[in-house]
Amino acid sequence: MSMNGPGDNAIPMPEQPPASLAVQVRGLVKSFGAGETTVTVLKGIDLDVHFGELLLLVGESGGGKTTLLSAIAGILDIDAGDLEVLGASLTTMTAGTRTRFRGQKMGFVFQQFNLLPALTAAENVAIPLLIQGLRRPEAISRGRLMLERVGLGDRTEFLPRNLSGGQQQRVAVARALVNDPQLLVCDEPTAALDGPNGQKIMELIRDVGRAPNRCVIVVTHDSRVFHFGDRMAELTDGRIVGVHPIHPEATA
Amino acid sequence: MNYVALRMLFGDRAKYLMLLCGLTFAVMLIVQQGSIFWGLMMWSQSSISNINVPIWVTDPGIGQVDEVKPIAATAVDRVRSVSGVEWAVPLYKGVLRARLSNGDYHQITLTGLDAPTLIGRPAEVLEGRFEDILEPDAVVLDQWAVERMGGPSVIGIGTLFELNDKLARVVAIAKTQKSFTNIPVVYTTYERAIRYVPRERRTLSYVLAKAVDGIPAAEVTARIHEQTGLGAFSAEEFGWKTINWVLKNTGIGINFGTTIILGFIVGMAIAGQTFYLFTVENLKQFGALKAMGASTFTLARMILLQAFTVGLTGYGIGIGLATVFGFLSAKGGGLPFVETWQLLLLVLVALLAICTLSALISITKLARLEPAIVFR
């Protein structure tokens, strides 16, 4: 496993050869606003993420973590740089192709869960499959199976409002994984949860989400969950200031 | 994703009901007011529909059916002489006062029919026999005359009353469409009618005629006008002429038109705004769907489905409520209420247009939506 930032913290990944690069970011620049009010949020990011890896993006608020995650996930246009995700260049894709690409290859876990309140847990989990055109009974059936994997087999027909925050985030994780994505992006998945529930969600992401054919990127500022990651990239003021192995003994 | 769209719509019950109420109110108001308006227009030409003949001939300057402009009695024969006319009969129509035995006076419309043929008689008789109108002093009332002149306890078959100091005896009660002015109609023969009215130089109100089978009424009316100089109109043409006169010379068109337009604007504005807000408040959910791979086309389809579902539901309920209102209020002739398919179609088209417009505004916003909104 290797990941390069300005601080050159390349870390070998024993279980994955270097060819298994999932995300490659080069010279990524992203600004918001125009004219004198322009704010450059990402100032030339270089980053590699490999399959099988759980990478934490950490740093102070406003440092550019979420913007970088959005760019990698293909839901935010970038101003400059190259962005290769799962073997495809996001910068050259049309918006429509990128949307399809996201639907087929990526899973999302949001800070505020973003479950549809009118749908049951199983139906919420089935949404990515429905978007892909799977028939509803089959999609919901697969949604139920996924809920069982995240420990909510007895809550499949519950509406989100009848689930606790931790359970709702579990549903969101199940939804993110139901189409077996190769890239799982999580934005502050524990921010809306208390300590124990945050730990459980990260356990779930590590145990169920991480897989040899998948890479997981988690944006977090919650230091209590740092130990769940394989590596940690720290962003400050739009730059990666350090990339650290979290289990150096395991990657030595 | 249609299922997801509908669950999103129905799931937010408060907003759904608000949307539905706005659309239902708008549809109900438009259909109700439109139907009453059209009912009034039908009442305004009730003389034409009650007499129910194909061609009306009278003074060319006439504005509407109840505005009688007497013509010379020779007009009947002149019309009969026009080629293509199968038959032509005289009709008297005028307003008189009836004096009942209890001393009450009532304004009535006296209608004198051609005695040999009784052409122009009402199609349905509720009591008695219409043919008895040929008996001495006999008259036939319409059901509204009974109602307006005191009810069945005051006037009915066998009742005697005076028309211009001359005796009239009720021999039958006929069923007719209510008139715009709601003045009771008294039928008698043409000859007797002109005896009831004060002596005038001209007593012929209309010549009723029919074209020979196979010749269009429009062609015959043109010939009648050309050869006699009289105004000749097909029943439909005369009906529209009457409606146009009422619209032009009364405030009905403006009053109802204003109500209908305001109802439309208010109802649709409520519905459009609520639907737009519904979408805006769900932007984050739509953003999440977009992030998860739903295309703008898919989201647009979802929004349109939501808009049309709530629109058609509101349309159905609105029409149902308006129809129930119409049924209850029109029962017994209380209010004119004619719900035409043209009106229903017009409202449907307008409703679908406003739903599409609201949906398109929402879709435009969604198309510009950056799915990154879900990470903020």
Boltz contact constraints between the chains, C-beta under 6 A:
constraints:
  - contact:
      token1: [A, 66]
      token2: [B, 375]
      max_distance: 6.0
  - contact:
      token1: [A, 70]
      token2: [B, 372]
      max_distance: 6.0
  - contact:
      token1: [A, 70]
      token2: [B, 375]
      max_distance: 6.0
  - contact:
      token1: [A, 75]
      token2: [B, 291]
      max_distance: 6.0
  - contact:
      token1: [A, 75]
      token2: [B, 371]
      max_distance: 6.0
  - contact:
      token1: [A, 75]
      token2: [B, 372]
      max_distance: 6.0
  - contact:
      token1: [A, 76]
      token2: [B, 372]
      max_distance: 6.0
  - contact:
      token1: [A, 99]
      token2: [B, 293]
      max_distance: 6.0
  - contact:
      token1: [A, 99]
      token2: [B, 295]
      max_distance: 6.0
  - contact:
      token1: [A, 102]
      token2: [B, 293]
      max_distance: 6.0
  - contact:
      token1: [A, 103]
      token2: [B, 293]
      max_distance: 6.0
  - contact:
      token1: [A, 108]
      token2: [B, 291]
      max_distance: 6.0
  - contact:
      token1: [A, 110]
      token2: [B, 374]
      max_distance: 6.0
  - contact:
      token1: [A, 114]
      token2: [B, 288]
      max_distance: 6.0
  - contact:
      token1: [A, 114]
      token2: [B, 374]
      max_distance: 6.0
  - contact:
      token1: [A, 116]
      token2: [B, 285]
      max_distance: 6.0
  - contact:
      token1: [A, 118]
      token2: [B, 7]
      max_distance: 6.0
  - contact:
      token1: [A, 118]
      token2: [B, 8]
      max_distance: 6.0
  - contact:
      token1: [A, 118]
      token2: [B, 11]
      max_distance: 6.0
  - contact:
      token1: [A, 119]
      token2: [B, 7]
      max_distance: 6.0
  - contact:
      token1: [A, 128]
      token2: [B, 292]
      max_distance: 6.0
  - contact:
      token1: [A, 130]
      token2: [B, 1]
      max_distance: 6.0
  - contact:
      token1: [A, 131]
      token2: [B, 292]
      max_distance: 6.0
  - contact:
      token1: [A, 131]
      token2: [B, 293]
      max_distance: 6.0
  - contact:
      token1: [A, 131]
      token2: [B, 294]
      max_distance: 6.0
  - contact:
      token1: [A, 136]
      token2: [B, 3]
      max_distance: 6.0
  - contact:
      token1: [A, 187]
      token2: [B, 375]
      max_distance: 6.0
